[in-house]
């Protein structure tokens, strides 16, 4: 019973095929196109059953059953227990087992099995027609397909080659599919790593820029204005805590691996933009934030909007503070349009060569993920402009 359960539906199907093949082989032996075998008529069915048995259990021991099927066909042929003129029918079980071997075993092994089966079948047919066939009684009726050993050999070789070829194609398709699945899995892992790296870059880059600015201010005014030092240290403390919280959130998402218990973890969105603006103001950037939201954003799009604004403000803090900056976010239910414009450095620094590095790349990738557009560059009147457009549908996927 346990063995039958392990085989399952395929085992039942193989057993049914074995029965059908046994009936065909037995009928060919009982009513051959050429002279009848000298064996008793009733022996046709046990012989057919023995030759067809490997088909029923071929999935359990494919290589062993290939050897058994071929050996049974060769011995029955040499012993004269087969149908003269239709010996190829007796090797049908061998063809079916060879197909499974070619579909599951390494190519070298299946080719060796094909060669061994073909050699054994050809040798057995030559022996049959040289020693057994001349001693058989002539057929009672003239056959439309008289016994002829080249035809027998040709039929068997064609059937064996066809069975092996079909099995080899099936194995090739399975291997190709497996490689494709592995490639897709590796690509998904790489995409996830890039996503995590982008998240960490945005979180750490923004916070460290703010901390660096406030630390510089505290260091310059430590002796003259100690109250400003306390305020700077308070901002550094608050930013450090929020940064640690964000890092833990990203790492928790990485560790959760799709665990539904982790689904309650919050992600930043447009509601957190005022806090971003407040951080930038504490670093000396006068931020004018405008958010026009006609409909709620899907969470995935909201995170991308938040990260683009965060990275753009980080660049303003790093390269232009103290300065004035306007942040505009328009959401109309079909797309989210982001624009961050600053007036340039008030300390007369040389103009930036552009927001290079991972910051620009990350913003551009987030826009590209939704089939949107992204641009960044210096303005003729001074300062820098970053704009992005993220089209989406209500499910949060690319529009």
NORDAMO-V402211 format. One record per pair of residues at least 24 apart in sequence whose ideal C-beta (glycine too) atoms are under 10 Angstrom apart, sorted by the first residue. I is the first residue (numbers start at 1). GAP is how many residues later the second one is. Records with the same first field share a line. If there is no record, write none. Layout:
BEGIN
I = GAP, GAP
END
This chain:
BEGIN
3 = 54, 57
6 = 53, 54
7 = 49, 50, 52, 53
8 = 51
10 = 48, 49
11 = 45, 46, 47, 48, 49
12 = 44
13 = 43, 46
14 = 40, 41, 42, 43, 44, 45, 46, 82, 83, 86
15 = 38, 40, 41, 42
16 = 39, 40
17 = 35, 38, 39, 41, 76, 79
18 = 31, 33, 34, 35, 36, 37, 38, 39, 40, 75, 78
19 = 30, 33, 36, 37
20 = 32, 35
21 = 27, 28, 30, 31, 32, 34, 35, 68, 71, 72, 74, 75
22 = 24, 25, 26, 27, 28, 29, 30, 31, 33, 34, 71
23 = 25, 26, 29
24 = 24, 28, 62, 65, 66, 68, 69
25 = 24, 25, 26, 27, 48, 51, 57, 58, 61, 64, 65, 66, 67, 68
26 = 25, 26, 57, 63
27 = 56, 59, 62
28 = 54, 55, 56, 57, 58, 59, 60, 61, 62, 64
29 = 47, 52, 53, 54, 55, 57, 60, 61
30 = 53
31 = 52, 55
32 = 50, 51, 52, 53, 54, 55, 57, 104, 107, 111, 115
33 = 50, 51, 52, 53, 106, 108, 109, 110, 111, 112, 113, 114
34 = 49, 50, 51, 52, 53, 99, 102, 104, 105, 109, 111, 112, 113, 114
35 = 48, 49, 50, 97, 98, 99, 100, 101, 102, 103, 104, 105, 108, 112
36 = 47, 48, 100, 101, 102, 103, 104
37 = 39, 42, 43, 44, 45, 46, 47, 95, 99, 100
38 = 41, 42, 43, 94, 97, 98, 99
39 = 37, 40, 41, 42, 43
43 = 38
44 = 37, 38, 39
46 = 35
47 = 25, 28, 29, 32, 34, 35, 43
48 = 24, 28, 33, 34, 41, 42, 45
50 = 25, 26, 31, 43
51 = 24, 25, 30, 31, 38, 39, 40, 41, 42, 43
52 = 38, 40, 41, 44
53 = 40
54 = 39, 40, 42, 43, 46
55 = 37, 38, 39, 40, 41, 42, 45
56 = 37
57 = 40
58 = 35, 38, 39, 40, 41, 42, 43, 46
59 = 38, 41, 45
61 = 36
62 = 35, 36, 37, 38, 39, 40, 41, 42, 43, 47, 48, 51
63 = 34, 37, 38, 41, 42, 46, 47, 50
64 = 33
65 = 28, 29, 31, 32, 33, 35, 36
66 = 27, 28, 30, 31, 32, 33, 34, 35, 36, 39, 43, 44, 47, 48, 50, 51
67 = 27, 30, 34, 46, 49, 50, 53
68 = 25, 26, 29
69 = 24, 25, 26, 27, 28, 29, 48
70 = 24, 27, 28, 43, 46, 47, 48, 49, 50, 51, 54, 90
71 = 46, 49
73 = 44, 47, 48, 51, 83
74 = 43, 45, 46, 47, 48, 49, 50, 51, 53, 54
75 = 45, 49
76 = 48, 52
77 = 43, 44, 46, 47, 48, 49, 50, 51, 52, 55, 75
78 = 42, 45, 46, 47, 49, 50, 53, 54
79 = 45, 48, 49, 53
80 = 47, 48, 51, 52, 53, 55, 56
81 = 51
82 = 42, 43, 46, 50, 70
83 = 64
84 = 44, 45, 48, 49, 52, 55, 59, 62, 63, 68
85 = 48, 54, 58, 60, 61, 62, 63, 64, 66, 67
86 = 57, 59, 61, 66, 69
87 = 34, 37, 38, 41, 42, 60, 62, 64, 65, 66, 68, 69
88 = 33, 37, 63, 64, 65, 66, 67, 68, 69, 70, 71, 72
89 = 63, 66, 67, 70
90 = 31, 34, 66
91 = 26, 27, 29, 30, 33, 34, 61, 64, 65, 66, 68, 69, 72
92 = 64, 67, 71
94 = 24, 26, 27, 62, 65, 66, 69
95 = 26, 61, 63, 64, 65, 66, 67, 68, 69, 71, 72
96 = 63, 67, 71
97 = 66, 70
98 = 61, 62, 63, 64, 65, 66, 68, 69
99 = 61, 63, 64, 65, 66, 67, 68, 69, 71
100 = 63, 67, 70
101 = 62, 63, 66, 67, 70
102 = 61, 62, 63, 64, 65, 66, 67, 68, 69, 70
103 = 60, 61, 63, 64, 65, 66, 67, 68, 69, 70, 71
104 = 63, 66, 67, 70
105 = 62, 66
106 = 65
107 = 61, 64, 65, 68
110 = 54, 57, 58, 61
111 = 53, 57
113 = 47, 51
114 = 43, 46, 47, 49, 50, 51, 53, 54
115 = 45, 49
117 = 39, 40, 43, 46, 47
118 = 35, 38, 39, 42, 43, 46
120 = 36
121 = 31, 32, 34, 35, 36, 38, 39
122 = 27, 30, 31, 34, 35
124 = 28, 32
125 = 24, 25, 26, 27, 28, 30, 31
126 = 26, 27
128 = 24
129 = 24
191 = 178
192 = 61, 62, 65
193 = 61
194 = 168, 171
195 = 55, 58, 59, 170, 171, 174
196 = 54, 55, 57, 58
197 = 53, 161, 165
198 = 52, 109, 113, 160, 161, 163, 164, 165, 167, 168
199 = 47, 48, 50, 51, 52, 54, 55, 68, 69, 104, 108, 163
200 = 46, 47, 50, 51, 54
201 = 106, 110, 113, 156, 157, 158, 160, 161
202 = 44, 48, 66, 101, 104, 105, 106, 108, 109, 112, 156, 157, 160, 161, 164
203 = 39, 40, 41, 42, 43, 44, 46, 47, 65, 104, 107
204 = 39, 42, 43, 46, 110
205 = 105, 106, 109, 110, 112, 113, 152, 153, 154, 157
206 = 33, 36, 37, 40, 70, 73, 74, 101, 103, 104, 105, 106, 107, 108, 109, 111, 112, 153
207 = 29, 32, 33, 34, 35, 36, 37, 39, 40, 72, 103, 107
208 = 31, 32, 35, 106, 110
209 = 30, 70, 71, 74, 104, 105, 106, 107, 108, 109, 110, 112
210 = 25, 26, 28, 29, 30, 32, 33, 69, 70, 72, 73, 75, 103, 104, 107, 108, 111
211 = 24, 25, 26, 28, 29, 32, 72
212 = 24, 71, 105, 106
213 = 67, 69, 70, 71, 72, 104, 105, 108, 109
214 = 25, 65, 68, 69, 70
216 = 67
217 = 65, 66, 67
231 = 51
232 = 50, 51
234 = 48
235 = 43, 44, 47, 48
236 = 46
238 = 40, 41, 44
239 = 40, 43, 44
242 = 33, 37
266 = 33
267 = 32, 33, 35, 36, 39
268 = 31, 34, 35, 37, 38, 39, 41, 42
269 = 27, 28, 29, 30, 31, 32, 33, 34, 35, 36, 37
270 = 26, 27, 31, 32, 33, 35, 36, 39, 59, 61, 66
271 = 26, 31, 35
272 = 30, 31, 34, 37, 38
273 = 29, 32, 33, 36, 37, 40, 54, 56
276 = 30, 33, 34, 36, 37, 38, 51
277 = 32, 36, 48, 50
279 = 31, 34, 35, 38
280 = 29, 30, 32, 33, 34, 36, 37, 41, 45, 47
281 = 44
282 = 35
283 = 30, 31, 33, 34, 35, 38, 39
284 = 32, 33, 36, 37, 38, 39, 62
285 = 28, 31, 32, 35, 36, 37, 38, 39, 40, 57, 58
286 = 35, 36, 37, 38, 39, 40, 56, 57
287 = 26, 29, 36, 37, 38, 39, 40, 53, 55
288 = 36, 37, 38, 39, 40, 53
289 = 24, 36, 37, 38, 39, 40, 51
290 = 36, 37, 38, 39, 40, 49
291 = 36, 37, 38, 39, 40
292 = 36, 37, 38, 39, 40, 45
293 = 36, 37, 38, 39, 40, 43
294 = 36, 37, 38, 39, 40
295 = 36, 37, 38, 39, 99
296 = 35, 37, 98
297 = 32, 34, 36, 39, 93, 95, 97, 99
298 = 38, 94, 95, 96, 97, 98, 99
299 = 97
300 = 69, 70, 92, 95, 96, 97
301 = 30, 34, 35, 65, 68, 69, 71, 89, 90, 91, 92, 94, 95, 96
302 = 29, 34, 94
303 = 63, 93
304 = 32, 34, 59, 61, 62, 63, 65, 66, 68, 84, 86, 88, 92
305 = 24, 26, 31, 32, 33, 61, 83, 85
306 = 32, 60
307 = 55, 56, 59
308 = 28, 30, 32, 54, 55, 56, 58, 59, 66, 78, 79, 80, 82
309 = 29, 30, 31, 54, 77, 79
310 = 49, 52, 53
311 = 29, 44, 47, 48, 49, 50, 51, 52, 55, 75
312 = 26, 27, 28, 29, 30, 43, 47, 48, 51, 64, 72, 73, 74, 75, 76
313 = 27, 29, 73
314 = 41, 45
315 = 25, 27, 37, 39, 40, 42, 44, 45, 48, 61, 69, 71
316 = 24, 25, 26, 27, 28, 29, 39, 67, 68, 70
317 = 25
318 = 34, 37, 41
319 = 25, 26, 30, 32, 33, 34, 36, 65
320 = 24, 25, 26, 27, 29, 31, 32, 63, 64
321 = 24, 25, 26
322 = 24, 25
323 = 24, 59, 60, 61
324 = 59
325 = 58, 59
326 = 57, 59
327 = 59
328 = 59
329 = 59
330 = 59
331 = 59, 61
333 = 59, 60, 61
334 = 57, 58, 59, 60, 65
335 = 35, 37, 54, 55, 56, 57, 64
336 = 31, 34, 36, 52, 53, 54, 55, 56
337 = 35, 36, 50, 51, 52, 53, 54
338 = 25, 28, 29, 34, 36, 48, 49, 50, 51, 52
339 = 36, 46, 47, 48, 49, 50
340 = 36, 44, 45, 46, 47, 48
341 = 38, 42, 43, 44, 45, 46
342 = 37, 40, 41, 42, 43, 44
343 = 36, 38, 39, 40, 41
344 = 34, 35, 37, 38, 39, 40
345 = 37, 38, 39
351 = 27, 28, 31, 32, 33
352 = 25, 26, 31, 32
353 = 25
354 = 24, 30
355 = 29, 31
359 = 27
360 = 26
363 = 25
364 = 24
366 = 24
367 = 24
368 = 30
369 = 28, 29
370 = 26, 27, 28, 29
371 = 26, 27, 28
372 = 26, 27
END
